[in-house]
Amino acid sequence: MDVNRAKEIAASSRMAHVSHNGTQVYIQGVDEPSEMAHIYHLKNPNEKHEVHVSELQEDNALH
């Protein structure tokens, strides 16, 4: 995923189907200069991570 799409998803009120290493995640925010996304796992909201946006995948088939 690129940084602009990650920012769009983070700002959207619609839930997008995004995964990180095969796990569904929610994008809380994106730091544009570093291209890092602040995410948490949907099954475990307390498990927060910071990952590069290129590690995120959007499954468009689920929309």
Biopython code that builds the backbone (N, CA, C, O; Angstrom):
import numpy as np
from Bio.PDB.StructureBuilder import StructureBuilder

atoms = [
    (1, "MET", "N", (0.856, -1.162, 0.000)),
    (1, "MET", "CA", (0.000, 0.000, 0.000)),
    (1, "MET", "C", (0.906, 1.230, 0.000)),
    (1, "MET", "O", (2.007, 1.210, 0.550)),
    (2, "ASP", "N", (0.421, 2.294, -0.626)),
    (2, "ASP", "CA", (1.217, 3.520, -0.590)),
    (2, "ASP", "C", (0.709, 4.446, 0.511)),
    (2, "ASP", "O", (-0.374, 4.243, 1.060)),
    (3, "VAL", "N", (1.501, 5.456, 0.823)),
    (3, "VAL", "CA", (1.205, 6.325, 1.952)),
    (3, "VAL", "C", (-0.095, 7.103, 1.749)),
    (3, "VAL", "O", (-0.832, 7.327, 2.710)),
    (4, "ASN", "N", (-0.385, 7.514, 0.525)),
    (4, "ASN", "CA", (-1.610, 8.275, 0.286)),
    (4, "ASN", "C", (-2.849, 7.427, 0.527)),
    (4, "ASN", "O", (-3.815, 7.909, 1.119)),
    (5, "ARG", "N", (-2.841, 6.177, 0.082)),
    (5, "ARG", "CA", (-3.995, 5.307, 0.303)),
    (5, "ARG", "C", (-4.153, 5.012, 1.791)),
    (5, "ARG", "O", (-5.275, 4.988, 2.298)),
    (6, "ALA", "N", (-3.062, 4.790, 2.485)),
    (6, "ALA", "CA", (-3.129, 4.536, 3.925)),
    (6, "ALA", "C", (-3.734, 5.734, 4.647)),
    (6, "ALA", "O", (-4.526, 5.558, 5.573)),
    (7, "LYS", "N", (-3.374, 6.953, 4.237)),
    (7, "LYS", "CA", (-3.939, 8.162, 4.838)),
    (7, "LYS", "C", (-5.431, 8.264, 4.538)),
    (7, "LYS", "O", (-6.210, 8.647, 5.411)),
    (8, "GLU", "N", (-5.840, 7.924, 3.311)),
    (8, "GLU", "CA", (-7.258, 7.948, 2.948)),
    (8, "GLU", "C", (-8.053, 6.992, 3.830)),
    (8, "GLU", "O", (-9.119, 7.344, 4.337)),
    (9, "ILE", "N", (-7.537, 5.795, 4.010)),
    (9, "ILE", "CA", (-8.217, 4.787, 4.825)),
    (9, "ILE", "C", (-8.312, 5.252, 6.273)),
    (9, "ILE", "O", (-9.361, 5.116, 6.902)),
    (10, "ALA", "N", (-7.227, 5.795, 6.802)),
    (10, "ALA", "CA", (-7.215, 6.255, 8.193)),
    (10, "ALA", "C", (-8.230, 7.381, 8.412)),
    (10, "ALA", "O", (-8.836, 7.465, 9.480)),
    (11, "ALA", "N", (-8.416, 8.237, 7.419)),
    (11, "ALA", "CA", (-9.323, 9.375, 7.548)),
    (11, "ALA", "C", (-10.782, 9.028, 7.248)),
    (11, "ALA", "O", (-11.686, 9.796, 7.575)),
    (12, "SER", "N", (-11.003, 7.891, 6.637)),
    (12, "SER", "CA", (-12.352, 7.499, 6.218)),
    (12, "SER", "C", (-13.195, 7.007, 7.388)),
    (12, "SER", "O", (-12.687, 6.409, 8.337)),
    (13, "SER", "N", (-14.485, 7.271, 7.297)),
    (13, "SER", "CA", (-15.407, 6.737, 8.306)),
    (13, "SER", "C", (-15.822, 5.308, 7.963)),
    (13, "SER", "O", (-16.404, 4.611, 8.794)),
    (14, "ARG", "N", (-15.524, 4.877, 6.747)),
    (14, "ARG", "CA", (-15.827, 3.514, 6.310)),
    (14, "ARG", "C", (-14.707, 2.567, 6.718)),
    (14, "ARG", "O", (-13.529, 2.915, 6.645)),
    (15, "MET", "N", (-15.080, 1.384, 7.143)),
    (15, "MET", "CA", (-14.085, 0.373, 7.530)),
    (15, "MET", "C", (-13.530, -0.284, 6.272)),
    (15, "MET", "O", (-14.286, -0.839, 5.474)),
    (16, "ALA", "N", (-12.235, -0.225, 6.094)),
    (16, "ALA", "CA", (-11.580, -0.871, 4.950)),
    (16, "ALA", "C", (-11.000, -2.200, 5.412)),
    (16, "ALA", "O", (-10.637, -2.367, 6.577)),
    (17, "HIS", "N", (-10.923, -3.128, 4.489)),
    (17, "HIS", "CA", (-10.363, -4.438, 4.798)),
    (17, "HIS", "C", (-8.864, -4.400, 4.524)),
    (17, "HIS", "O", (-8.411, -4.545, 3.388)),
    (18, "VAL", "N", (-8.108, -4.200, 5.606)),
    (18, "VAL", "CA", (-6.656, -4.063, 5.519)),
    (18, "VAL", "C", (-6.021, -5.136, 6.382)),
    (18, "VAL", "O", (-6.498, -5.427, 7.479)),
    (19, "SER", "N", (-4.939, -5.723, 5.881)),
    (19, "SER", "CA", (-4.247, -6.740, 6.669)),
    (19, "SER", "C", (-2.753, -6.449, 6.743)),
    (19, "SER", "O", (-2.171, -5.781, 5.888)),
    (20, "HIS", "N", (-2.168, -6.982, 7.801)),
    (20, "HIS", "CA", (-0.728, -6.918, 8.017)),
    (20, "HIS", "C", (-0.290, -8.324, 8.394)),
    (20, "HIS", "O", (-0.710, -8.860, 9.420)),
    (21, "ASN", "N", (0.553, -8.916, 7.564)),
    (21, "ASN", "CA", (0.999, -10.300, 7.783)),
    (21, "ASN", "C", (-0.177, -11.256, 7.955)),
    (21, "ASN", "O", (-0.133, -12.163, 8.787)),
    (22, "GLY", "N", (-1.235, -11.048, 7.158)),
    (22, "GLY", "CA", (-2.378, -11.940, 7.172)),
    (22, "GLY", "C", (-3.393, -11.689, 8.270)),
    (22, "GLY", "O", (-4.385, -12.412, 8.362)),
    (23, "THR", "N", (-3.174, -10.680, 9.107)),
    (23, "THR", "CA", (-4.090, -10.361, 10.195)),
    (23, "THR", "C", (-4.816, -9.062, 9.888)),
    (23, "THR", "O", (-4.193, -8.070, 9.509)),
    (24, "GLN", "N", (-6.149, -9.066, 10.053)),
    (24, "GLN", "CA", (-6.942, -7.863, 9.823)),
    (24, "GLN", "C", (-6.548, -6.779, 10.824)),
    (24, "GLN", "O", (-6.445, -7.035, 12.024)),
    (25, "VAL", "N", (-6.329, -5.568, 10.315)),
    (25, "VAL", "CA", (-5.913, -4.456, 11.162)),
    (25, "VAL", "C", (-6.723, -3.211, 10.855)),
    (25, "VAL", "O", (-7.373, -3.111, 9.814)),
    (26, "TYR", "N", (-6.670, -2.262, 11.782)),
    (26, "TYR", "CA", (-7.279, -0.953, 11.639)),
    (26, "TYR", "C", (-6.144, 0.071, 11.626)),
    (26, "TYR", "O", (-5.249, 0.021, 12.470)),
    (27, "ILE", "N", (-6.181, 0.998, 10.669)),
    (27, "ILE", "CA", (-5.158, 2.042, 10.593)),
    (27, "ILE", "C", (-5.634, 3.237, 11.409)),
    (27, "ILE", "O", (-6.632, 3.869, 11.063)),
    (28, "GLN", "N", (-4.923, 3.546, 12.490)),
    (28, "GLN", "CA", (-5.269, 4.696, 13.338)),
    (28, "GLN", "C", (-4.761, 5.998, 12.756)),
    (28, "GLN", "O", (-5.420, 7.032, 12.867)),
    (29, "GLY", "N", (-3.601, 5.954, 12.140)),
    (29, "GLY", "CA", (-3.018, 7.166, 11.583)),
    (29, "GLY", "C", (-1.776, 6.832, 10.791)),
    (29, "GLY", "O", (-1.271, 5.711, 10.838)),
    (30, "VAL", "N", (-1.291, 7.822, 10.060)),
    (30, "VAL", "CA", (-0.112, 7.635, 9.216)),
    (30, "VAL", "C", (0.815, 8.825, 9.390)),
    (30, "VAL", "O", (0.380, 9.975, 9.342)),
    (31, "ASP", "N", (2.103, 8.541, 9.594)),
    (31, "ASP", "CA", (3.128, 9.578, 9.628)),
    (31, "ASP", "C", (3.712, 9.663, 8.220)),
    (31, "ASP", "O", (4.492, 8.804, 7.809)),
    (32, "GLU", "N", (3.329, 10.702, 7.490)),
    (32, "GLU", "CA", (3.711, 10.803, 6.079)),
    (32, "GLU", "C", (5.217, 10.847, 5.839)),
    (32, "GLU", "O", (5.700, 10.116, 4.974)),
    (33, "PRO", "N", (5.987, 11.670, 6.562)),
    (33, "PRO", "CA", (7.429, 11.722, 6.276)),
    (33, "PRO", "C", (8.137, 10.362, 6.409)),
    (33, "PRO", "O", (9.002, 10.030, 5.597)),
    (34, "SER", "N", (7.774, 9.589, 7.420)),
    (34, "SER", "CA", (8.440, 8.297, 7.615)),
    (34, "SER", "C", (7.705, 7.151, 6.921)),
    (34, "SER", "O", (8.220, 6.036, 6.839)),
    (35, "GLU", "N", (6.481, 7.435, 6.415)),
    (35, "GLU", "CA", (5.622, 6.428, 5.781)),
    (35, "GLU", "C", (5.302, 5.269, 6.728)),
    (35, "GLU", "O", (5.174, 4.119, 6.307)),
    (36, "MET", "N", (5.175, 5.600, 8.020)),
    (36, "MET", "CA", (4.821, 4.595, 9.023)),
    (36, "MET", "C", (3.350, 4.738, 9.391)),
    (36, "MET", "O", (2.838, 5.846, 9.550)),
    (37, "ALA", "N", (2.678, 3.586, 9.523)),
    (37, "ALA", "CA", (1.261, 3.568, 9.899)),
    (37, "ALA", "C", (1.132, 3.066, 11.330)),
    (37, "ALA", "O", (1.839, 2.150, 11.750)),
    (38, "HIS", "N", (0.226, 3.676, 12.062)),
    (38, "HIS", "CA", (-0.092, 3.254, 13.424)),
    (38, "HIS", "C", (-1.325, 2.361, 13.304)),
    (38, "HIS", "O", (-2.396, 2.819, 12.907)),
    (39, "ILE", "N", (-1.167, 1.104, 13.646)),
    (39, "ILE", "CA", (-2.242, 0.129, 13.444)),
    (39, "ILE", "C", (-2.522, -0.641, 14.722)),
    (39, "ILE", "O", (-1.714, -0.658, 15.651)),
    (40, "TYR", "N", (-3.699, -1.284, 14.747)),
    (40, "TYR", "CA", (-3.959, -2.279, 15.782)),
    (40, "TYR", "C", (-4.734, -3.427, 15.177)),
    (40, "TYR", "O", (-5.467, -3.252, 14.203)),
    (41, "HIS", "N", (-4.570, -4.594, 15.753)),
    (41, "HIS", "CA", (-5.226, -5.799, 15.277)),
    (41, "HIS", "C", (-6.688, -5.761, 15.690)),
    (41, "HIS", "O", (-6.999, -5.430, 16.834)),
    (42, "LEU", "N", (-7.592, -6.096, 14.770)),
    (42, "LEU", "CA", (-9.016, -6.047, 15.064)),
    (42, "LEU", "C", (-9.405, -7.031, 16.162)),
    (42, "LEU", "O", (-10.298, -6.747, 16.961)),
    (43, "LYS", "N", (-8.751, -8.171, 16.208)),
    (43, "LYS", "CA", (-9.086, -9.174, 17.227)),
    (43, "LYS", "C", (-8.465, -8.848, 18.579)),
    (43, "LYS", "O", (-8.866, -9.405, 19.602)),
    (44, "ASN", "N", (-7.493, -7.951, 18.585)),
    (44, "ASN", "CA", (-6.842, -7.572, 19.833)),
    (44, "ASN", "C", (-6.477, -6.085, 19.769)),
    (44, "ASN", "O", (-5.333, -5.736, 19.476)),
    (45, "PRO", "N", (-7.460, -5.205, 20.047)),
    (45, "PRO", "CA", (-7.214, -3.764, 19.931)),
    (45, "PRO", "C", (-6.099, -3.233, 20.828)),
    (45, "PRO", "O", (-5.569, -2.150, 20.578)),
    (46, "ASN", "N", (-5.743, -3.971, 21.851)),
    (46, "ASN", "CA", (-4.653, -3.529, 22.727)),
    (46, "ASN", "C", (-3.289, -3.778, 22.117)),
    (46, "ASN", "O", (-2.284, -3.269, 22.614)),
    (47, "GLU", "N", (-3.243, -4.552, 21.051)),
    (47, "GLU", "CA", (-1.976, -4.879, 20.385)),
    (47, "GLU", "C", (-1.728, -3.870, 19.271)),
    (47, "GLU", "O", (-2.143, -4.072, 18.130)),
    (48, "LYS", "N", (-1.043, -2.778, 19.617)),
    (48, "LYS", "CA", (-0.782, -1.696, 18.674)),
    (48, "LYS", "C", (0.635, -1.808, 18.122)),
    (48, "LYS", "O", (1.564, -2.231, 18.810)),
    (49, "HIS", "N", (0.768, -1.415, 16.854)),
    (49, "HIS", "CA", (2.059, -1.519, 16.173)),
    (49, "HIS", "C", (2.268, -0.300, 15.295)),
    (49, "HIS", "O", (1.330, 0.421, 14.957)),
    (50, "GLU", "N", (3.507, -0.097, 14.943)),
    (50, "GLU", "CA", (3.877, 0.905, 13.955)),
    (50, "GLU", "C", (4.613, 0.151, 12.852)),
    (50, "GLU", "O", (5.645, -0.472, 13.101)),
    (51, "VAL", "N", (4.075, 0.209, 11.624)),
    (51, "VAL", "CA", (4.656, -0.535, 10.509)),
    (51, "VAL", "C", (4.759, 0.369, 9.287)),
    (51, "VAL", "O", (4.044, 1.364, 9.171)),
    (52, "HIS", "N", (5.655, 0.009, 8.386)),
    (52, "HIS", "CA", (5.775, 0.754, 7.140)),
    (52, "HIS", "C", (4.544, 0.469, 6.289)),
    (52, "HIS", "O", (4.082, -0.671, 6.239)),
    (53, "VAL", "N", (4.006, 1.488, 5.618)),
    (53, "VAL", "CA", (2.776, 1.314, 4.836)),
    (53, "VAL", "C", (2.908, 0.244, 3.763)),
    (53, "VAL", "O", (1.907, -0.356, 3.369)),
    (54, "SER", "N", (4.117, -0.007, 3.283)),
    (54, "SER", "CA", (4.309, -1.039, 2.247)),
    (54, "SER", "C", (4.029, -2.443, 2.780)),
    (54, "SER", "O", (3.870, -3.379, 1.996)),
    (55, "GLU", "N", (3.967, -2.601, 4.105)),
    (55, "GLU", "CA", (3.666, -3.895, 4.708)),
    (55, "GLU", "C", (2.165, -4.156, 4.820)),
    (55, "GLU", "O", (1.751, -5.251, 5.201)),
    (56, "LEU", "N", (1.350, -3.151, 4.489)),
    (56, "LEU", "CA", (-0.100, -3.283, 4.595)),
    (56, "LEU", "C", (-0.695, -3.666, 3.252)),
    (56, "LEU", "O", (-0.221, -3.241, 2.199)),
    (57, "GLN", "N", (-1.745, -4.479, 3.310)),
    (57, "GLN", "CA", (-2.435, -4.892, 2.093)),
    (57, "GLN", "C", (-3.915, -4.627, 2.241)),
    (57, "GLN", "O", (-4.510, -4.896, 3.285)),
    (58, "GLU", "N", (-4.507, -4.091, 1.176)),
    (58, "GLU", "CA", (-5.952, -3.863, 1.163)),
    (58, "GLU", "C", (-6.595, -4.927, 0.289)),
    (58, "GLU", "O", (-6.172, -5.151, -0.845)),
    (59, "ASP", "N", (-7.613, -5.577, 0.821)),
    (59, "ASP", "CA", (-8.335, -6.585, 0.063)),
    (59, "ASP", "C", (-9.570, -5.931, -0.544)),
    (59, "ASP", "O", (-10.611, -5.831, 0.106)),
    (60, "ASN", "N", (-9.453, -5.494, -1.776)),
    (60, "ASN", "CA", (-10.549, -4.800, -2.456)),
    (60, "ASN", "C", (-11.740, -5.704, -2.721)),
    (60, "ASN", "O", (-12.852, -5.207, -2.900)),
    (61, "ALA", "N", (-11.547, -6.999, -2.750)),
    (61, "ALA", "CA", (-12.627, -7.925, -3.046)),
    (61, "ALA", "C", (-13.686, -7.929, -1.946)),
    (61, "ALA", "O", (-14.827, -8.318, -2.197)),
    (62, "LEU", "N", (-13.330, -7.503, -0.727)),
    (62, "LEU", "CA", (-14.248, -7.547, 0.381)),
    (62, "LEU", "C", (-15.126, -6.298, 0.483)),
    (62, "LEU", "O", (-16.019, -6.254, 1.329)),
    (63, "HIS", "N", (-14.900, -5.293, -0.346)),
    (63, "HIS", "CA", (-15.678, -4.051, -0.250)),
    (63, "HIS", "C", (-17.052, -4.239, -0.802)),
    (63, "HIS", "O", (-17.850, -3.301, -0.805)),
]
sb = StructureBuilder()
sb.init_structure("model")
sb.init_model(0)
sb.init_chain("A")
sb.init_seg("    ")
for serial, (resi, resn, name, xyz) in enumerate(atoms, 1):
    if name == "N":
        sb.init_residue(resn, " ", resi, " ")
    sb.init_atom(name, np.array(xyz, "f"), 0.0, 1.0, " ", f" {name:<3s}", serial, name[0])
structure = sb.get_structure()
